[in-house]
Amino acid sequence: MSNSRPTYSSSSRDCPVVDGIRQIQRIAVRNAEVGGIPISRALPTRERRTLGAWCFLDHAGPSVFSGSSQGMDVGPHPHIGLQTFTWMIEGEVLHRDSLGSEQVIRPGQVNLMTAGRGIAHTEQSTGEQRRLHAAQLWIALPAEHADTAPRFDHYPDLPCWLHDEVKHTLLVGEFEQYRSPVSTFSPLIAMDLEWQADGYLQLPLRKDFEIGLLPLIGAFEVNDEKFSPDEFAYLGINLNRIELRAKKGSRALLIGGLPLTEEILIWWNFVGHSKQEISRAQRDWEQGNSRFPDVVGYCGPRMTAPRLPWSDD
């Protein structure tokens, strides 16, 4: 047995081969809290900044609200240069935004908000359920679309099928004969996988996509390596397939996409292609510029942006 250890950089798109075995980058998720809900953050991290155009991945819950807790409550905050993508597994969340959109998202549905040149929104738990389980991701907009008009889309119906006792839900992109209605600006895939029985699954992949897998419930064997829900598996590019093994009730989120060819910056709730672009958005938010109108219907203060980490001269 060799003592060789693989090395990675956050910009590398491939995984090394050690002793003839292709390695998987194992990334520990970071625990935090958003709107009163514990979350596990898989992207961005020091080890991996992006995966395709996916530049942010939070796994919220599963959480049970107790006592006087009202669940998630995220006050008005701005976005630019991205799409926020919310996949609801349990519970209900009310989305409001500065366009006047007001939409409850329920299990099995996706909310997609395109920030473009600027939008503000809020998120609050609603309904009778005392549970919340969801994934929220950001998709970086290409520079040519970064200034697009903001919009909001709700997708209550997504392609869903059973294969090898695994329920597949295609959230974004194309897979075999299935196509998601969710509209994006980059070639991407996202799929929820839920095991109805103990078993093995082999998924064909696009070789030009980077691929990652986040266990949501239960432990997994990913190409014969074991992963727990507090680990994100980055498999890189040039893969024809992925092999997964899990117990009944296990659930995972598979994401992928063409590697980014542009540098992006992420600061607070902004995604941009230059510091000047982000600085301008932060000033507009702090000064109450019409770029970020009020979110009608939400009772509470707007979020305060943290101090920029660079000089804004």
Disulfide bonds with the S-S distance in Angstrom:
none
